[in-house]
């Protein structure tokens, strides 16, 4: 479906994603340079601040999704914007490590509230789209990827232009951007219905009743479930229902390989460029290549995904990721090698981005299909949050393993492609495992397919 045919609420949410990314990328990529150049902080302090920002966002996505379900997506989105404004204001006032750390954590926490709530609201906002365009309608998450990428491309340009006036000017621009987003969403997003609070208990019981037929024989031998009315269960069970959905947890575990793969643009690709004796400035060219490919090919990739169906799309996407890492492995060189070409890395990044263009919208559009019908309070925020948190855990564990392999390879002069082999194998494992997960879900689940996408209702 063309962008203009989506509902006004959907277009508002997509525009908010663009501006949110614009404000983020105008500031955060330059934070490390400002801390070191302007305040003389060492690499350890800078690494801790940046790591805390990432952890506070990725690690809190599940909590952010749960709060989005409890408060309603609108309130969580607005609160996320306000917390990010507070984070940027703290960074603007910072002159020592403590305030930089606090500002970075607040910045990450704002994103952890904003993103799962926006994805949840986006999936619900598009559910009522006119049936006339439904058959050939692209997933709204395709447009989410495009608008987010536009913000990611324009943000560093804005930040670079403002750095001539100092890092505080970039922070002021970021605060202005997030303030504008907050005001826009305050007036444009519909208020949460009053029945959310009043109907929570009834919805929780309805969700439990619907989930009961899906339990396996092994589950039934574990004893009776606690009464929802007992103290401690009325809140905890519904909030963490996504963790009890075993098929969804398995889906998230394999789908998280997508985030692990993309994160290598920040971690392993710079290391590989250095191994090949290529200047670090080439990393910017690779990021530009990734952004240009996303903007040019995301819609054609979405059309191909519609023809393939979700199961084959996921397989094809992860096979492309495996091919990207295999290309990197077979062309890897030992550290200090001179005269290497950028072409193999550019080819690997291009193939990786093609795989990601197939995977990311498909994964996001499939998530609502795992959510049991829960009455008036659908708990999609926690499901989107769990998916993102699993991605963060995969990145943390995967990067630790990859970093260790990189060190061992250089120390013992092993074949230089060894660090990439686990990534190839993990991508192929996800390609093989996810289609059966989807088939089992649709044949053994009562959850309605997501109407936000062309994919979930198709057979794998």
GIZI-V114996 format. One record per run of one state. SS is the DSSP state (~ for helix, > for strand, _ for the rest). FROM is the first residue (numbers start at 1). LEN is the number of residues. If there is no record, write none. Layout:
BEGIN
ss = <SS/SS>
from = <FROM/FROM>
len = <LEN/LEN>
END
This chain:
BEGIN
ss = <_/~/_/~/_/~/_/~/_/~/_/~/_/~/_/~/_/~/_/~/_/~/_/~/_/~/_/~/_/~/_/~/_/~/_/~/_/~/_/~/_/~/_/~/_/~/_>
from = <1/3/6/8/26/28/40/43/59/61/72/73/94/97/129/131/134/140/166/167/189/195/199/200/213/217/221/233/240/241/245/246/256/257/264/268/276/281/309/310/331/343/371/380/413/418/445>
len = <2/3/2/18/2/12/3/16/2/11/1/21/3/32/2/3/6/26/1/22/6/4/1/13/4/4/12/7/1/4/1/10/1/7/4/8/5/28/1/21/12/28/9/33/5/27/16>
END
